[in-house]
Amino acid sequence: MKKIAFLFSGRGTLLTAVKDAVADACVPAELSLVLTNNRDFEAANNPAFSGISVIKVNHQDHESRESFEKKIADYLNEINVDLVILGGFRRIFSSSFVHQFGHKTMNTHPSILPAFPGDKAQLRAINQGVRISGATLHFINDEVDAGPIIDQEPVRITNGMTENDLKEAILLAEKKMIYRAVRAFIEGRITLDGDKVIYEENIYV
């Protein structure tokens, strides 16, 4: 059975897409770990987290980056994780963590990479006057927002669209991609060959 972990820093909005993919996959899988570095997160009023135990590992409680990452790695190794989804996890991992988990860690970014890597991608896209932005799902590597691309979903920027409008539109795109990719990974339709992703898409997903 494939073991899936979901890591987030904000509201955990993308969790639903992961849960649905695990439930709909054609082979057995389990959402085995949900972890946040947001010490203020509360799941009580969020139906998506009903029945789910959320582990908090806050980087501010650790004296070093290495200590923080080791704690997360311990949790991942404890469940023998097969796939890690970073759903808005706002920490950059070290080379050591990437070496151990990069080939099984998917990260979302709110732009069509390689355009607008890093922070404030939505605002930068609007300020640059681009007409098409969107979301990218990629495996992580030692470079920020530069890992092997798994999937991309476009979003059109319309006249008068604000940064918050674009964020919400891209969030919907991210949910679509994560659902497709998590399900495909569980079913053995995504593999990483060096720096290239082999993604056998399913037209019914």
PETAMO-V657944 format. One record per pair of residues at least 4 apart in sequence whose ideal C-beta (glycine too) atoms are under 6 Angstrom apart, sorted by the first residue. I is the first residue (numbers start at 1). J is the second residue. D is the distance in whole Angstrom. If there is no record, write none. Layout:
BEGIN
i->I j->J d->D
i->I j->J d->D
END
This chain:
BEGIN
i->1 j->28 d->4
i->1 j->30 d->6
i->2 j->29 d->4
i->2 j->82 d->4
i->2 j->186 d->5
i->3 j->30 d->6
i->3 j->32 d->4
i->3 j->79 d->5
i->3 j->80 d->6
i->3 j->81 d->5
i->3 j->82 d->5
i->4 j->22 d->6
i->4 j->31 d->5
i->4 j->83 d->5
i->5 j->33 d->4
i->5 j->76 d->6
i->5 j->81 d->5
i->5 j->84 d->5
i->6 j->15 d->6
i->6 j->18 d->5
i->6 j->34 d->5
i->6 j->85 d->5
i->6 j->87 d->6
i->7 j->35 d->5
i->7 j->86 d->5
i->7 j->89 d->4
i->8 j->12 d->5
i->8 j->36 d->5
i->8 j->87 d->5
i->8 j->88 d->5
i->8 j->89 d->6
i->9 j->37 d->6
i->9 j->38 d->5
i->9 j->88 d->6
i->9 j->89 d->5
i->9 j->90 d->4
i->10 j->88 d->5
i->14 j->87 d->4
i->14 j->178 d->6
i->15 j->48 d->5
i->16 j->48 d->5
i->17 j->175 d->4
i->17 j->178 d->4
i->17 j->179 d->4
i->18 j->85 d->6
i->18 j->182 d->6
i->20 j->24 d->6
i->20 j->179 d->6
i->21 j->179 d->5
i->21 j->182 d->4
i->21 j->183 d->4
i->22 j->29 d->5
i->22 j->31 d->5
i->24 j->183 d->6
i->25 j->29 d->5
i->25 j->183 d->5
i->25 j->186 d->4
i->25 j->187 d->6
i->26 j->187 d->5
i->27 j->186 d->6
i->27 j->187 d->6
i->29 j->186 d->4
i->32 j->79 d->4
i->33 j->75 d->6
i->33 j->79 d->5
i->34 j->52 d->5
i->34 j->54 d->5
i->35 j->55 d->5
i->35 j->57 d->6
i->36 j->41 d->5
i->36 j->54 d->6
i->36 j->56 d->6
i->37 j->57 d->6
i->37 j->58 d->5
i->37 j->59 d->5
i->39 j->58 d->4
i->43 j->49 d->4
i->43 j->54 d->5
i->57 j->71 d->5
i->57 j->72 d->6
i->59 j->68 d->5
i->62 j->67 d->4
i->62 j->68 d->4
i->63 j->67 d->6
i->69 j->97 d->5
i->76 j->81 d->4
i->83 j->104 d->6
i->83 j->185 d->5
i->84 j->101 d->6
i->84 j->104 d->6
i->84 j->105 d->4
i->85 j->106 d->5
i->86 j->107 d->4
i->93 j->97 d->4
i->93 j->98 d->6
i->95 j->142 d->5
i->97 j->101 d->6
i->98 j->102 d->4
i->98 j->140 d->6
i->98 j->141 d->6
i->98 j->142 d->6
i->101 j->105 d->5
i->102 j->140 d->5
i->102 j->141 d->6
i->103 j->192 d->5
i->105 j->140 d->5
i->106 j->137 d->6
i->107 j->138 d->6
i->107 j->140 d->5
i->108 j->137 d->6
i->108 j->174 d->5
i->109 j->113 d->6
i->109 j->136 d->5
i->109 j->145 d->5
i->110 j->121 d->5
i->110 j->122 d->5
i->110 j->135 d->6
i->110 j->170 d->5
i->111 j->115 d->5
i->111 j->116 d->4
i->111 j->121 d->4
i->111 j->133 d->6
i->112 j->134 d->5
i->112 j->152 d->6
i->113 j->136 d->4
i->113 j->145 d->6
i->116 j->121 d->4
i->116 j->124 d->5
i->116 j->125 d->6
i->117 j->145 d->4
i->120 j->124 d->5
i->122 j->163 d->5
i->122 j->166 d->4
i->122 j->167 d->5
i->123 j->163 d->5
i->125 j->130 d->5
i->125 j->133 d->4
i->131 j->157 d->6
i->132 j->154 d->5
i->132 j->156 d->6
i->133 j->155 d->5
i->133 j->157 d->6
i->134 j->153 d->5
i->134 j->154 d->4
i->134 j->155 d->4
i->134 j->173 d->6
i->135 j->153 d->5
i->135 j->170 d->5
i->135 j->173 d->4
i->135 j->174 d->5
i->136 j->152 d->5
i->137 j->150 d->5
i->137 j->151 d->5
i->137 j->177 d->5
i->137 j->181 d->6
i->138 j->147 d->4
i->138 j->148 d->6
i->138 j->149 d->5
i->138 j->150 d->6
i->139 j->147 d->5
i->139 j->148 d->5
i->140 j->147 d->5
i->141 j->147 d->4
i->148 j->195 d->5
i->148 j->197 d->5
i->150 j->181 d->5
i->150 j->197 d->5
i->151 j->177 d->5
i->151 j->181 d->6
i->153 j->173 d->4
i->153 j->176 d->6
i->153 j->177 d->5
i->155 j->169 d->5
i->155 j->170 d->5
i->155 j->173 d->5
i->157 j->161 d->5
i->161 j->165 d->4
i->161 j->166 d->6
i->177 j->181 d->6
i->178 j->182 d->6
i->180 j->205 d->5
i->183 j->205 d->6
i->184 j->189 d->4
i->184 j->190 d->5
i->185 j->190 d->5
i->189 j->200 d->4
i->190 j->199 d->5
i->191 j->198 d->5
i->192 j->197 d->6
i->193 j->198 d->6
END
